[in-house]
Amino acid sequence: MPPTEDPGVAAEPSRVPAAILVVGANNQELARVVEQLRRRCGADYVIIAERSATRGIERLKGLRDQGSDLAIILADWQLPDGSGIELLSQAQSFSPDAKRALLLSWSEAHRADLAWASDYARAASLGDLHGIVPKPDVEPDERFQLAIQELLDDWSRQHRPRFELIRIVGERWSEVSQAFRDHLERGSIPYGFYEPDSAGGRALLERAGTSGPLPIAILHDGRVFVQPTAIEIAEALGVNAGVEAIGTPDVAVVGAGPAGLAAAVYAASEGLQVLVIETEAVGGQAGTSSLIRNYLGFPNGLSGADLARRAYEQARSFGVKFLIARKAIALRSEGGIQTLTLEEVFGVEHQRPPGRPRRQSEVHSRAVVLAMGVLYRRIGIKSVDALVGRGVFYGAATTEAPAMRGEEVFVVGGANSAGQAAIFLGRFAAKVTLLIRGSSLSEGMSDYLVRELEALRNMRVRLNTELVEARGDQRLRSLVLKDRIAGSTEEVPAGAIFILIGAAPRTTWLPAEVQRDERGFVLTGSQVSVARHKADHSPFGTSLPGVFAVGDVRAGAVQRVASAVGEGSVAIRDVHAFLKRLH
């Protein structure tokens, strides 16, 4: 979302309040919905009611023509002149950023034949709807209000000013600036980004008393950091525990993705002392996912960053300590104690100040859970990697997507992560092209994503196509694509490209005693070939006693968020059994 122009004051609400449109068939129910919305949201949003699909479409056209923002549109399942689901699907072309939800009464939601369910499931899978809102039955109805608040929270994160804990002044197409913003975004740290030639950027530079080198970070308390490293910001925000004060916890978890955070929460909730070590940002690779739709208990889906934030806060509430921007580079086991050697992380390698060595430290624990996840594979094309952070991005599109309005962007990859990124980008970019080396989209992608991609009007899928070159000056301008069947090449203009072509496990630093498969994934349980009694083979135990592996880093892992969370939580049973044997 765009930053406020005056960095010294809180952002003012938009002069023209955004609208919430309700289209209902029953006058009494519609009046109840509108009344409860006005009580809770009337000061900040314009509440509009219509009684037919036709009038709803006319209102949508009017709001679009006036340039008015629409935050939410709610529609009854059945309207006098059509289907509410069809109306919500059509609404996307008029207000693509609005949250669209189906209004259902208790009796409609629980009727035996579920007549609305198949149409809803299809529309939801195609991205036409964002959820279901229960009609209010009592006064006040908190279930209704909670559903509305979740929709508003989701919408406002992209379209409303927010508190800026950190303000960054930097070049838009700088790799260092982009990496810094990505860390903050994935860590759910509220920030504002200002280009140096903007009014807000100039004011911040004047206040900081320096013009560079960029990026410059100004914390909410006035502290200024010139070209800050990831570890400097983590320590400035008080996120990290002091290494000297950590002691010897029961378990050290390496990695703060879903698997690692689940292990930390369950271990700490059961009375163990826990330390979590994370190289980048809390959330791991899943933290970059724009929307996780199939995670149990979240029918409307949630972003990877939101899941990571919730898990991080939950872990902290149980007393888990964190070391962020520290990379594990060695592990040894001596006398029942596991020792991890850590190295500070700078974010981008050339960001390390000249002459400053990598500071190293050691932490000790009684057990270790490996949950490092995987690294996105680089495409290995020099001209492409030369433009990283300047139009070329590895991973999902969460950070940069809102800035892609009106751009023509490309996504490389044929798995679910690439499909999810393309769909999310489609909400902002004028056109999205998905580049697939293979001859079929369905070979590596879930059916619901394939159907959603095929339904998007601004989406194009190019099969049997590979990227061979990126061209540009200070930023990406065009791509050279090769038709793998004809052998011909074509140069196409491009505003940005997001590359998701697989991942490799982060295990090269582990000692030889930790067995891995030919691709580097850690072997666990019955996969381990050691001369130990089978009873000692805990499902998540590695070949090194006291060391366990969970999530995507483990050989044979399902590589789904839900399974990673399950493995992280269940593995603590193995940790408990090991610690018990130590006594």
matplotlib code that plots the C-alpha trace (Angstrom):
import matplotlib.pyplot as plt

x = [0.0, 1.2, 2.9, 1.7, 3.3, 4.0, 6.2, 5.9, 2.2, -0.3, -2.0, -5.4, -8.3, -9.3, -11.4, -14.0, -14.9, -14.9, -18.2, -19.7, -22.4, -25.1, -27.5, -30.4, -33.8, -35.5, -36.3, -36.2, -33.0, -31.4, -32.4, -30.8, -27.5, -27.4, -28.1, -25.4, -22.9, -23.8, -23.3, -19.8, -18.5, -20.7, -18.0, -15.5, -17.4, -20.5, -23.1, -25.2, -28.1, -29.7, -32.6, -31.8, -28.9, -29.7, -29.6, -26.4, -24.7, -25.8, -24.4, -21.1, -20.9, -21.6, -18.9, -16.4, -17.2, -17.0, -13.6, -14.9, -13.4, -15.5, -14.2, -16.8, -19.8, -22.2, -25.0, -27.8, -27.7, -31.0, -32.1, -35.3, -33.7, -30.8, -28.1, -26.1, -23.1, -23.3, -23.6, -20.5, -18.6, -19.6, -18.5, -14.9, -14.8, -16.1, -14.2, -11.5, -10.0, -13.3, -13.8, -16.8, -18.8, -22.1, -24.7, -26.3, -28.8, -28.4, -31.2, -29.7, -26.2, -27.4, -30.2, -29.9, -29.7, -27.1, -28.4, -26.0, -22.9, -21.8, -22.1, -20.3, -17.4, -16.9, -16.9, -14.6, -12.2, -12.1, -11.4, -14.8, -15.7, -13.7, -16.0, -19.3, -20.8, -23.6, -26.6, -27.1, -29.7, -29.4, -28.6, -25.6, -24.4, -20.7, -20.3, -21.5, -19.3, -16.2, -16.7, -17.0, -14.0, -11.8, -12.8, -12.1, -8.7, -7.8, -8.9, -7.4, -3.9, -3.7, -5.7, -5.5, -2.6, -1.0, 1.3, 4.9, 7.3, 10.1, 10.3, 12.6, 14.1, 15.5, 15.6, 12.6, 14.7, 17.5, 18.2, 19.2, 16.0, 13.8, 15.5, 15.0, 11.3, 10.8, 12.2, 9.8, 6.8, 7.3, 7.9, 4.7, 6.6, 4.6, 6.8, 6.6, 8.7, 9.6, 11.7, 14.3, 12.8, 9.3, 8.1, 8.0, 11.4, 13.0, 11.4, 12.8, 16.3, 16.3, 15.1, 17.7, 20.5, 21.9, 21.4, 22.9, 24.1, 20.6, 18.6, 18.2, 15.9, 14.3, 12.7, 9.6, 11.8, 14.0, 17.0, 18.6, 20.3, 22.3, 22.3, 21.1, 21.7, 19.0, 20.5, 20.9, 17.2, 16.2, 18.4, 17.1, 13.5, 14.3, 13.3, 16.4, 17.4, 20.9, 23.1, 24.9, 21.5, 20.1, 21.7, 21.2, 17.5, 15.9, 15.5, 16.8, 14.7, 16.5, 14.0, 10.9, 8.6, 5.3, 7.1, 9.6, 7.0, 4.7, 7.5, 8.4, 4.8, 4.1, 7.5, 7.1, 3.4, 4.6, 7.1, 10.3, 12.7, 12.8, 15.1, 14.2, 17.0, 15.9, 18.1, 15.6, 12.2, 9.6, 7.4, 9.9, 8.9, 5.3, 5.5, 5.7, 2.5, -0.2, -3.0, -3.2, -6.8, -6.6, -5.4, -7.8, -10.0, -9.6, -12.5, -11.7, -8.0, -5.1, -1.8, 1.5, 2.6, -0.6, -0.1, 3.5, 2.5, -0.1, 2.3, 5.1, 3.0, 1.7, 5.2, 6.3, 3.4, 4.7, 8.2, 10.0, 13.2, 14.2, 17.4, 16.5, 19.1, 21.4, 22.4, 23.4, 26.7, 27.8, 26.5, 28.3, 27.2, 29.3, 28.3, 24.6, 24.8, 24.2, 26.2, 25.2, 27.6, 25.8, 26.8, 25.2, 23.2, 23.4, 20.4, 22.3, 25.9, 27.4, 25.6, 28.2, 30.2, 33.8, 36.3, 33.6, 34.0, 31.0, 30.5, 30.0, 28.6, 27.7, 24.5, 24.0, 20.9, 19.9, 18.1, 17.9, 14.9, 15.9, 13.2, 15.2, 12.8, 14.1, 15.7, 14.2, 16.3, 18.1, 17.4, 21.1, 20.9, 23.4, 21.3, 18.3, 20.1, 21.8, 18.4, 17.3, 15.4, 15.0, 12.2, 13.3, 12.1, 12.5, 9.6, 5.9, 4.7, 3.4, 5.7, 5.8, 2.3, 0.5, 3.2, 2.4, -0.8, -0.9, 2.3, 2.7, 4.3, 5.5, 5.7, 8.0, 7.1, 4.6, 3.9, 1.3, 3.5, 3.8, 0.0, -0.8, 1.7, 0.2, -3.4, -2.4, -0.5, -3.6, -5.4, -3.0, -1.2, -2.8, -1.6, 0.0, 1.8, 2.7, 5.6, 5.6, 8.5, 6.2, 3.3, 0.5, -0.4, -2.0, 1.1, 2.4, -0.5, -3.6, -6.9, -8.5, -5.5, -5.7, -9.4, -8.8, -6.0, -8.1, -11.0, -8.9, -9.4, -5.9, -4.1, -2.2, -0.4, 2.4, 3.3, 6.6, 8.2, 11.4, 13.1, 16.6, 17.5, 16.4, 17.1, 17.1, 19.1, 18.5, 15.6, 13.9, 12.5, 12.0, 12.4, 13.6, 11.5, 12.2, 9.6, 10.9, 9.0, 9.8, 13.2, 12.4, 12.9, 10.9, 11.5, 8.5, 8.2, 8.0, 7.5, 8.5, 9.1, 8.6, 10.5, 9.3, 11.1, 11.6, 13.7, 16.7, 17.1, 19.3, 21.4, 25.0, 26.1, 25.1, 27.8, 28.3, 26.7, 23.3, 22.4, 20.8, 19.5, 21.0, 19.2, 20.3, 17.0, 17.5, 16.7, 14.6, 13.0, 13.1, 15.0, 18.1, 20.6, 22.5, 23.3, 20.7, 17.8, 14.6, 12.9, 15.3, 14.2, 11.7, 9.7, 11.4, 14.8, 17.9, 21.0, 22.5, 20.9, 19.2, 18.7, 15.3, 14.0, 10.5, 8.8, 10.1, 13.8, 12.9, 13.1, 9.7, 7.8, 4.5, 5.5, 2.2, 1.7, -0.7, 1.6, 4.6, 2.6, 1.6, 5.2, 6.5, 4.0, 4.2, 8.0, 8.0, 6.9, 10.1, 12.1, 10.4, 11.3, 14.9, 15.3, 13.8, 16.4, 19.2, 18.2]
y = [0.0, 3.5, 5.3, 8.5, 11.6, 13.2, 10.8, 12.8, 12.4, 9.6, 8.9, 10.4, 8.3, 8.7, 11.8, 9.7, 6.7, 3.3, 1.6, -1.6, -2.8, -5.3, -6.9, -8.7, -10.2, -10.1, -6.5, -7.4, -9.3, -6.7, -3.9, -6.0, -6.4, -2.7, -1.6, -3.7, -2.6, 1.1, 0.7, -0.9, 0.6, 3.6, 6.1, 4.8, 3.3, 4.2, 1.4, 0.9, -1.5, -2.8, -5.3, -6.9, -8.2, -5.6, -2.7, -4.2, -4.2, -0.6, 0.5, -1.3, 0.6, 3.9, 3.4, 2.4, 5.5, 7.7, 6.3, 5.2, 2.4, -0.7, -2.6, -5.4, -6.6, -9.0, -10.8, -13.2, -16.6, -16.0, -12.7, -11.7, -11.5, -14.0, -15.7, -13.9, -16.0, -14.9, -11.3, -11.6, -13.3, -10.4, -7.9, -8.8, -7.0, -3.8, -3.8, -6.4, -5.4, -5.7, -8.6, -10.6, -12.8, -14.8, -14.0, -17.0, -17.5, -20.4, -22.4, -21.8, -22.8, -26.0, -27.2, -30.9, -30.4, -27.6, -26.3, -23.4, -25.5, -26.7, -23.2, -21.7, -24.3, -23.6, -19.8, -20.0, -22.3, -19.8, -16.9, -15.2, -15.3, -14.8, -16.5, -16.8, -14.3, -15.5, -13.2, -11.6, -13.3, -11.5, -7.9, -7.5, -10.6, -11.0, -13.9, -11.6, -8.8, -11.1, -12.2, -8.6, -7.6, -10.3, -9.2, -5.5, -6.4, -8.3, -5.4, -2.6, -4.2, -3.4, -0.2, 1.7, 3.5, 1.6, 2.4, 2.4, 0.9, 1.4, 3.8, 2.9, 5.3, 3.5, 2.9, 1.0, -1.3, -2.0, -5.6, -4.5, -2.5, -5.3, -7.9, -5.6, -5.0, -8.7, -9.5, -6.9, -8.1, -11.7, -10.9, -8.9, -5.8, -2.7, -0.4, 2.4, 2.6, 5.9, 6.6, 9.3, 11.8, 11.6, 14.3, 11.8, 10.5, 13.9, 14.8, 11.6, 12.1, 15.7, 14.4, 11.7, 14.2, 12.0, 11.3, 7.8, 5.5, 3.9, 2.3, 4.2, 3.0, 5.3, 3.6, 4.9, 6.2, 8.2, 5.9, 6.0, 3.1, 3.6, 0.4, -1.6, -5.4, -7.8, -8.6, -4.9, -4.3, -7.5, -6.5, -2.9, -4.1, -6.3, -9.5, -11.4, -13.0, -12.3, -15.3, -15.1, -15.3, -18.3, -21.0, -24.6, -25.0, -28.4, -28.0, -25.7, -25.5, -24.5, -22.8, -20.7, -22.0, -23.8, -27.0, -25.2, -22.9, -25.8, -27.7, -24.7, -24.1, -27.7, -28.1, -24.9, -25.6, -28.9, -27.3, -27.5, -24.6, -23.7, -21.6, -20.9, -20.0, -18.4, -17.2, -15.0, -14.1, -15.9, -18.0, -19.7, -20.4, -20.6, -17.0, -15.9, -17.6, -15.0, -17.3, -20.8, -21.9, -25.6, -25.1, -26.7, -24.3, -21.3, -21.6, -18.3, -19.0, -17.0, -15.7, -17.3, -14.1, -14.1, -17.7, -17.0, -14.0, -15.9, -18.8, -16.4, -14.6, -17.9, -19.2, -16.0, -16.3, -19.7, -18.3, -19.4, -17.4, -16.4, -15.6, -14.0, -13.3, -16.0, -18.9, -22.3, -23.3, -26.3, -28.9, -31.3, -33.6, -34.2, -35.8, -35.5, -31.8, -30.5, -27.5, -25.2, -22.7, -19.6, -16.8, -13.5, -12.7, -9.5, -10.0, -9.5, -10.7, -7.5, -5.6, -6.7, -3.6, -3.7, -5.2, -6.5, -10.2, -12.5, -12.7, -16.2, -17.6, -21.0, -22.1, -25.4, -27.5, -31.0, -31.7, -30.2, -30.1, -29.4, -27.5, -25.4, -26.0, -25.4, -22.7, -21.5, -22.8, -20.1, -20.3, -20.1, -17.4, -14.6, -11.8, -12.8, -13.0, -9.7, -8.0, -9.6, -7.1, -4.8, -6.6, -10.2, -11.9, -15.4, -16.7, -15.7, -12.3, -11.0, -8.1, -6.7, -7.5, -4.3, -2.3, -4.2, -2.4, -1.8, -3.9, -7.0, -9.6, -13.2, -16.2, -19.1, -22.5, -25.3, -26.3, -25.0, -22.2, -20.7, -21.0, -19.3, -16.5, -16.0, -15.8, -13.3, -11.1, -11.2, -9.1, -6.2, -6.6, -5.8, -9.1, -12.2, -14.8, -18.2, -19.8, -23.7, -25.8, -28.8, -29.6, -29.6, -27.3, -30.2, -32.3, -30.4, -28.3, -29.0, -29.1, -26.2, -23.9, -25.0, -24.1, -20.8, -19.9, -20.8, -18.6, -15.4, -13.0, -11.3, -14.7, -16.4, -19.8, -20.5, -24.2, -25.6, -22.2, -21.4, -18.2, -17.7, -14.1, -10.9, -7.5, -4.0, -1.1, -0.2, -2.6, -5.3, -4.2, -7.3, -11.1, -13.4, -16.6, -19.8, -22.1, -25.5, -27.2, -24.8, -23.7, -20.0, -17.1, -14.0, -10.8, -9.6, -6.5, -7.3, -5.2, -8.0, -11.8, -14.1, -17.4, -20.5, -23.5, -25.8, -25.8, -27.4, -28.4, -26.3, -29.1, -28.6, -27.4, -30.6, -33.1, -36.4, -38.2, -36.8, -39.1, -37.5, -38.8, -38.1, -34.7, -33.6, -34.2, -35.6, -39.3, -40.1, -43.0, -46.3, -44.5, -44.3, -47.1, -47.4, -50.3, -49.4, -51.3, -50.6, -49.4, -46.4, -45.4, -42.6, -41.5, -38.1, -39.1, -38.7, -40.9, -38.6, -39.2, -36.1, -34.6, -34.7, -33.4, -32.2, -30.4, -30.0, -30.7, -34.3, -36.9, -38.1, -35.1, -34.3, -30.6, -29.1, -26.5, -28.7, -31.7, -29.6, -28.3, -31.9, -33.1, -30.3, -31.0, -34.8, -34.8, -33.3, -36.7, -38.1, -35.3, -36.0, -39.7, -38.8, -36.4, -39.0, -41.5, -39.0, -38.9]
z = [0.0, -0.6, 2.3, 3.8, 2.3, 5.7, 7.7, 10.8, 11.5, 11.6, 8.3, 7.8, 6.5, 2.9, 2.3, 0.6, 2.8, 1.2, 0.7, 1.9, -0.4, 0.8, -1.7, -0.1, -1.0, 2.4, 3.6, 7.3, 7.1, 4.9, 7.4, 10.2, 8.3, 7.4, 11.0, 12.5, 9.9, 10.5, 14.3, 13.9, 10.6, 9.9, 11.0, 8.6, 5.7, 3.6, 4.0, 0.8, 0.5, -2.7, -3.2, -6.5, -8.6, -11.3, -8.8, -7.3, -10.7, -11.4, -8.0, -8.8, -12.1, -10.3, -7.7, -10.3, -12.5, -9.5, -8.5, -5.1, -3.2, -2.4, 0.6, 0.8, -1.2, 0.5, -1.3, -0.4, -1.9, -3.8, -5.2, -6.9, -10.3, -10.1, -8.0, -5.4, -6.3, -9.9, -8.8, -6.6, -9.5, -11.8, -9.2, -9.7, -13.0, -11.5, -8.1, -8.3, -4.9, -3.0, -0.6, -1.9, 0.5, 0.5, 3.1, 4.6, 7.4, 9.9, 8.2, 4.7, 5.8, 7.5, 5.3, 4.4, 0.6, 0.8, -2.5, -2.6, -1.8, -5.2, -6.8, -3.8, -4.0, -7.7, -7.3, -4.3, -6.2, -9.0, -6.7, -7.2, -3.5, -0.4, 2.1, 3.9, 6.3, 8.7, 8.7, 12.2, 14.3, 17.6, 18.6, 18.6, 16.7, 17.4, 14.9, 12.1, 13.3, 13.5, 9.9, 8.8, 10.7, 9.2, 5.7, 6.6, 8.1, 5.0, 2.7, 4.8, 4.9, 1.2, 1.0, 4.3, 6.0, 8.8, 11.7, 10.5, 13.1, 10.6, 7.7, 4.8, 2.3, -0.7, -4.4, -5.7, -7.8, -5.4, -4.4, -0.9, -0.4, -1.8, 0.5, 3.5, 2.7, 2.2, 5.7, 7.2, 5.2, 6.1, 9.7, 9.8, 10.9, 9.9, 7.8, 5.2, 2.1, 0.5, -2.6, -2.0, -4.5, -3.0, -0.6, 2.2, 1.3, 1.2, 4.6, 6.2, 4.8, 6.2, 9.5, 9.5, 8.7, 5.9, 2.3, 2.2, 1.1, 0.8, 2.1, 5.3, 8.1, 10.6, 13.6, 15.4, 18.3, 15.9, 15.7, 12.2, 10.5, 7.3, 5.1, 8.1, 8.2, 9.1, 12.4, 13.3, 12.8, 14.7, 17.7, 17.5, 17.8, 20.7, 18.9, 19.7, 23.0, 24.1, 23.3, 26.6, 28.5, 26.6, 28.8, 27.7, 26.7, 26.4, 22.6, 19.9, 16.8, 13.6, 11.4, 12.0, 9.3, 10.1, 11.2, 13.4, 15.0, 15.7, 17.3, 19.4, 20.5, 21.5, 23.3, 25.3, 26.1, 27.6, 29.9, 27.8, 27.4, 23.7, 21.5, 17.8, 15.4, 12.0, 9.2, 7.4, 8.6, 10.7, 8.5, 6.2, 2.6, 3.7, 4.9, 1.3, 0.3, -0.7, 0.3, 1.9, 1.2, 2.3, 5.9, 8.3, 10.3, 8.0, 5.5, 4.0, 3.8, 5.3, 4.1, 5.0, 6.7, 8.8, 9.8, 10.8, 12.8, 14.8, 15.4, 16.4, 18.9, 20.3, 20.7, 22.5, 24.9, 25.9, 26.6, 23.5, 22.8, 19.3, 17.5, 14.1, 11.3, 12.7, 10.4, 11.7, 10.1, 12.2, 14.6, 16.9, 19.7, 22.8, 26.1, 25.6, 24.6, 21.1, 20.1, 17.2, 15.7, 14.4, 12.1, 11.7, 8.6, 6.6, 4.3, 1.1, 0.9, -0.5, 2.3, 4.8, 5.8, 4.4, 6.8, 9.1, 9.7, 10.2, 13.9, 15.1, 18.4, 19.9, 21.6, 23.4, 23.9, 25.0, 21.7, 18.3, 15.8, 12.2, 10.5, 8.0, 5.1, 1.6, -0.6, -3.9, -6.7, -8.8, -12.5, -13.3, -16.0, -15.4, -17.0, -14.9, -11.6, -12.3, -12.0, -8.8, -6.8, -9.8, -11.5, -11.0, -7.8, -6.5, -4.5, -4.1, -4.9, -1.6, -1.2, -4.7, -6.0, -5.0, -6.9, -10.1, -11.0, -14.8, -15.4, -17.5, -15.3, -15.7, -13.4, -14.1, -12.7, -12.9, -9.3, -6.8, -5.5, -9.0, -9.6, -6.3, -7.1, -10.5, -9.1, -6.5, -9.0, -11.2, -8.6, -9.4, -12.7, -16.0, -17.4, -16.0, -18.1, -16.6, -18.3, -18.2, -19.6, -19.9, -22.1, -19.5, -16.6, -14.7, -14.4, -11.4, -10.2, -8.1, -10.1, -8.2, -9.1, -12.8, -12.9, -11.2, -13.6, -16.7, -15.4, -15.0, -17.8, -17.4, -17.2, -20.0, -19.8, -22.2, -22.4, -23.7, -23.0, -21.2, -20.1, -21.7, -21.0, -19.1, -20.5, -18.9, -17.7, -14.0, -13.9, -16.0, -19.3, -21.4, -21.5, -24.2, -24.3, -26.2, -27.7, -26.8, -29.7, -32.6, -31.2, -31.9, -29.5, -28.9, -26.9, -24.9, -22.7, -18.9, -15.8, -13.5, -13.3, -10.3, -10.4, -8.6, -10.0, -7.1, -4.0, -2.3, 1.3, 3.5, 4.8, 3.5, 6.9, 8.8, 9.9, 8.1, 11.0, 9.9, 7.0, 3.9, 0.6, -2.8, -2.9, 0.5, 2.4, 5.9, 6.6, 9.6, 11.4, 9.4, 6.6, 8.8, 8.3, 11.6, 13.9, 16.5, 17.9, 15.9, 19.0, 19.1, 15.6, 16.5, 13.5, 13.3, 14.7, 12.5, 12.5, 15.2, 18.6, 20.0, 16.6, 14.9, 11.5, 10.5, 7.6, 4.1, 5.0, 5.9, 3.2, 2.2, 3.6, 2.0, 1.6, 2.7, 5.5, 7.4, 7.4, 8.4, 11.4, 12.2, 12.0, 14.2, 16.9, 16.9, 16.9, 20.4, 21.6, 20.3, 21.9, 25.3, 25.0, 24.1, 27.0, 29.4, 28.3, 29.1, 32.8]

ax = plt.figure().add_subplot(projection="3d")
ax.plot(x, y, z, "-o")
ax.set_aspect("equal")
plt.show()
